Amino acid sequence: MPPSSDTSLHTGDTAEIDVVLPAHLHARPAGKLARAAAQLPCRLEISHQDRTVDATGILAVMGLGATAGATITVRAHGDGAHDAVTEICRLLRAID
């Protein structure tokens, strides 16, 4: 799957998209992600390998150890889930 590709699932109040990271998910992008997630009206989770964390926690997101080329899953639950995963995935595709 090329870096700009993703797969998505949207059911009811849950939405999920897989994203291939263009860069490591280190402190700066993890901070941007956590701040953006905290502004959203739904609960947002990020998964990598066998771990899932709350996207609003900078240290938790960094602790996933997701590196450039890794596929992560962005999952949202609640009102606005589809828009939330779309926004977060756009942010993740632009990290450097």
C-alpha positions as CSV (number, residue, x, y, z in Angstrom):
1,M,0.0,0.0,0.0
2,P,1.6,3.4,-1.0
3,P,2.1,6.0,1.8
4,S,-0.9,8.0,0.7
5,S,-3.3,5.1,0.8
6,D,-5.6,4.3,3.6
7,T,-8.4,1.9,4.3
8,S,-11.5,3.0,6.2
9,L,-14.5,1.6,8.1
10,H,-17.4,3.7,9.2
11,T,-20.3,2.2,11.2
12,G,-22.8,4.2,13.3
13,D,-20.9,6.3,15.7
14,T,-17.5,4.7,15.0
15,A,-15.0,5.4,12.3
16,E,-11.6,3.9,11.6
17,I,-8.9,4.6,9.0
18,D,-5.5,3.0,8.6
19,V,-2.7,5.4,7.7
20,V,0.9,4.8,6.6
21,L,3.1,7.4,8.4
22,P,5.4,9.5,6.3
23,A,7.7,10.2,9.3
24,H,8.4,9.0,12.8
25,L,5.7,9.8,15.4
26,H,8.1,11.6,17.8
27,A,7.5,14.4,20.2
28,R,6.5,17.3,17.9
29,P,3.9,15.3,15.8
30,A,2.7,13.5,18.8
31,G,2.0,16.8,20.5
32,K,0.2,18.1,17.4
33,L,-1.9,15.0,17.3
34,A,-2.8,15.1,21.0
35,R,-3.8,18.8,20.8
36,A,-5.9,18.2,17.8
37,A,-7.5,15.1,19.3
38,A,-8.4,17.0,22.5
39,Q,-10.4,19.6,20.5
40,L,-12.6,16.9,18.9
41,P,-16.1,16.0,20.2
42,C,-15.5,12.3,20.2
43,R,-13.1,9.8,21.8
44,L,-10.1,9.1,19.6
45,E,-7.7,6.2,19.7
46,I,-4.5,5.4,17.9
47,S,-3.4,1.7,17.4
48,H,0.0,0.4,16.3
49,Q,0.9,-3.3,16.3
50,D,-1.0,-4.7,19.3
51,R,-1.2,-1.5,21.3
52,T,-4.1,1.1,21.5
53,V,-3.8,4.4,23.2
54,D,-5.9,7.5,23.8
55,A,-4.9,10.0,21.2
56,T,-5.0,12.9,23.6
57,G,-2.0,11.6,25.6
58,I,1.3,12.8,24.1
59,L,3.5,10.3,26.0
60,A,1.1,7.5,25.2
61,V,1.2,8.3,21.4
62,M,5.0,8.5,21.5
63,G,5.1,5.2,23.4
64,L,3.6,3.4,20.5
65,G,7.0,3.6,18.8
66,A,5.4,4.2,15.3
67,T,8.1,5.0,12.8
68,A,8.1,6.2,9.2
69,G,6.4,3.6,7.0
70,A,4.5,2.1,9.8
71,T,0.7,1.6,9.5
72,I,-1.3,2.9,12.3
73,T,-5.1,2.8,12.9
74,V,-7.0,5.9,13.8
75,R,-10.4,5.1,15.5
76,A,-13.0,7.5,16.7
77,H,-16.2,6.8,18.8
78,G,-19.1,9.2,19.2
79,D,-20.5,12.2,17.5
80,G,-18.5,13.4,14.5
81,A,-16.4,10.2,14.4
82,H,-16.1,10.2,10.6
83,D,-15.0,13.9,10.4
84,A,-12.6,13.3,13.4
85,V,-10.7,10.4,11.8
86,T,-10.6,12.3,8.5
87,E,-9.0,15.4,10.2
88,I,-6.5,13.4,12.2
89,C,-5.5,11.3,9.2
90,R,-4.9,14.5,7.2
91,L,-2.7,15.8,10.1
92,L,-0.7,12.5,10.2
93,R,-0.1,12.4,6.5
94,A,1.5,15.8,6.8
95,I,3.9,15.1,9.7
96,D,7.6,15.7,9.2
